[in-house]
């Protein structure tokens, strides 16, 4: 009986770790594509220039080499970042800026207009 409970606890622990790693990798990928758009543009520019420069040295595979290394570096960054966050024990539920991931709505703010001191008393 105790062995079965221990196995189920160990299995749920590993499932939680895998779930945390997958959520972190998804979140870091989305952040890289959306928030890091200027970084992506910079990487594409440097990649295009590198491919043109390498064209004289490696005429056939320069574009493949540059594109593969850029994509590989991005994937490595996401995987290493997700692994570090998972091994440090930082769960996505604990991060305040990941409210969109949990389905919680952003706090609603009421709009205050410049004319409100003049007209707000009329509507009440």
Secondary structure, DSSP 8 states (H G I E B T S, - for coil): -HHHHHHHHHHHHHHHHHHHHHHHHHHHHHHHHHTTHHHHHHHHHHHHHHHHHHTTTSTTTHHHHHHHHHHHHHHHHHHHHHHHHHHTT--GGG-GGGHHHHT----------TTHHHHHHHH-
